[in-house]
Amino acid sequence: MIITLSVFLLIFLSCQTPNKNTEVRNKEVIVKILGTIQDGGMPHLGCSKKCCKNYYNQGFSNKRVVSLGISNIKYKKHYLIEASPDINHQLKALLQDKNPSKSLNGIFITHAHMGHYSGLLNLGRESLSSSLVPLFVMPKMQEFISSNGPWDQLVKLKNVDLKSITNNKPKVLEDNLSIVPFLVPHRDEYSETVGYKIIGPSKTALFIPDIDKWEKWETSIVELIKEVDYAFLDGTFYDAKEINNRDISEIPHPFIIESIALFKDLSIFDKNKVYFIHLNHTNPVINKSSGPFKNVISKGFNVADINMEFSL
């Protein structure tokens, strides 16, 4: 009877004690913010405003164009979302001293606007001359890459290995990591535009750096935020005031103040999932001492910053 009771107590206690593997499991997949700035970067070509002037004067900038890195620690795999003009710095941050040809297991592209795919040129013979880096793209993007120079040379020289992905179909990378592309409305001059849902062993993250306006999308972004753990969302412009030399109708994005209004009824818990990203050089939230930045934070939301890491 004593032995039976002891066995029972051991079983009971083991059920009540937190599984240490849970903590390890939560660190199997890491998403890292490698860039937060809109396609043109910072300093921005032709900008003489205060936002860029200091960067020009000092001769360098630590701001990087929007990109995410994904590291699957369990399987020692690394993926990049977006091939930005800053890909050199970003792959260094993601892979450290490892050779991208050997250690980068794939690049996912959202669409064919300069800040999201132009970094692919660095894989060519003039630079890395990579070998068969998997490039995950939607059908129109695949056709664009395959049929237009200089991009087609990357295919011909086997610098990249084109991999097809499909709207709303999960791409299973490992048994603990999948990525789901989904179409969003945007200026699709050369390719379709997608966002990505990144599914880890315990949590999920949403990445939508570019979209015209939330109301143009048949999917409810409010409901989608509730379903995920992190939401990295288009925050290109804070409001219309910052663009005074362009026709803003030609570059539609949801203003941060519009998103805040749309998300106002979310719980504090859900609001805290939101990280605004893809920030134009004029966007005042880049400055953490600004009123707009403080307004975003006071409302319960976040502004993405380079090198932030999130465990999935």
VENCORRA-V726926 format. One record per backbone hydrogen bond with DSSP energy under -0.5 kcal/mol. CO is the residue of the C=O (numbers start at 1). NH is the residue of the N-H. If there is no record, write none. Layout:
BEGIN
co=CO nh=NH
co=CO nh=NH
END
This chain:
BEGIN
co=1 nh=5
co=2 nh=6
co=3 nh=7
co=4 nh=8
co=5 nh=9
co=6 nh=10
co=7 nh=11
co=8 nh=12
co=9 nh=13
co=10 nh=14
co=11 nh=15
co=12 nh=16
co=13 nh=17
co=18 nh=20
co=19 nh=22
co=19 nh=23
co=20 nh=23
co=20 nh=24
co=21 nh=25
co=22 nh=26
co=24 nh=27
co=25 nh=28
co=28 nh=73
co=28 nh=74
co=29 nh=312
co=30 nh=71
co=31 nh=310
co=32 nh=34
co=32 nh=69
co=33 nh=307
co=35 nh=67
co=36 nh=279
co=37 nh=66
co=38 nh=41
co=44 nh=47
co=46 nh=48
co=49 nh=52
co=49 nh=53
co=50 nh=54
co=52 nh=56
co=53 nh=57
co=54 nh=58
co=55 nh=59
co=55 nh=60
co=64 nh=36
co=64 nh=37
co=67 nh=34
co=67 nh=35
co=68 nh=81
co=69 nh=32
co=70 nh=72
co=70 nh=79
co=71 nh=30
co=71 nh=73
co=72 nh=76
co=72 nh=77
co=77 nh=72
co=78 nh=105
co=79 nh=70
co=80 nh=82
co=80 nh=108
co=81 nh=68
co=82 nh=84
co=83 nh=119
co=83 nh=120
co=84 nh=87
co=86 nh=90
co=87 nh=91
co=88 nh=92
co=89 nh=93
co=90 nh=94
co=91 nh=95
co=92 nh=96
co=95 nh=98
co=99 nh=102
co=99 nh=103
co=100 nh=104
co=103 nh=105
co=106 nh=80
co=107 nh=136
co=108 nh=82
co=110 nh=194
co=111 nh=113
co=113 nh=116
co=113 nh=117
co=114 nh=117
co=114 nh=118
co=116 nh=83
co=117 nh=120
co=118 nh=121
co=119 nh=122
co=120 nh=123
co=121 nh=124
co=122 nh=128
co=123 nh=130
co=124 nh=127
co=124 nh=129
co=130 nh=132
co=133 nh=161
co=134 nh=107
co=134 nh=136
co=135 nh=137
co=135 nh=163
co=136 nh=109
co=137 nh=165
co=138 nh=142
co=139 nh=143
co=140 nh=144
co=141 nh=145
co=142 nh=146
co=143 nh=147
co=144 nh=148
co=148 nh=152
co=150 nh=153
co=150 nh=154
co=151 nh=154
co=151 nh=155
co=152 nh=156
co=153 nh=157
co=154 nh=159
co=154 nh=160
co=155 nh=158
co=158 nh=132
co=159 nh=133
co=160 nh=162
co=161 nh=135
co=163 nh=137
co=166 nh=169
co=168 nh=170
co=169 nh=181
co=170 nh=172
co=171 nh=173
co=171 nh=179
co=174 nh=177
co=177 nh=173
co=177 nh=174
co=178 nh=199
co=179 nh=171
co=179 nh=181
co=180 nh=197
co=181 nh=168
co=182 nh=195
co=185 nh=212
co=186 nh=188
co=187 nh=189
co=193 nh=184
co=195 nh=182
co=196 nh=198
co=196 nh=207
co=197 nh=180
co=197 nh=199
co=198 nh=200
co=198 nh=205
co=199 nh=178
co=203 nh=200
co=204 nh=229
co=204 nh=230
co=205 nh=198
co=206 nh=232
co=207 nh=196
co=208 nh=234
co=211 nh=254
co=213 nh=216
co=214 nh=217
co=219 nh=221
co=220 nh=224
co=221 nh=225
co=222 nh=226
co=223 nh=227
co=224 nh=227
co=224 nh=228
co=225 nh=228
co=230 nh=206
co=231 nh=233
co=231 nh=275
co=232 nh=208
co=233 nh=277
co=236 nh=280
co=237 nh=256
co=238 nh=257
co=239 nh=242
co=240 nh=243
co=242 nh=244
co=246 nh=248
co=247 nh=250
co=248 nh=251
co=249 nh=252
co=253 nh=255
co=255 nh=259
co=256 nh=260
co=257 nh=261
co=258 nh=262
co=259 nh=263
co=261 nh=264
co=263 nh=266
co=267 nh=271
co=268 nh=272
co=270 nh=273
co=271 nh=274
co=273 nh=231
co=274 nh=302
co=275 nh=233
co=276 nh=304
co=277 nh=235
co=279 nh=38
co=280 nh=283
co=283 nh=286
co=284 nh=287
co=286 nh=288
co=287 nh=290
co=290 nh=294
co=291 nh=295
co=292 nh=296
co=293 nh=297
co=294 nh=298
co=295 nh=299
co=296 nh=301
co=297 nh=300
co=302 nh=276
co=305 nh=308
co=308 nh=33
co=310 nh=31
co=312 nh=202
co=312 nh=203
END
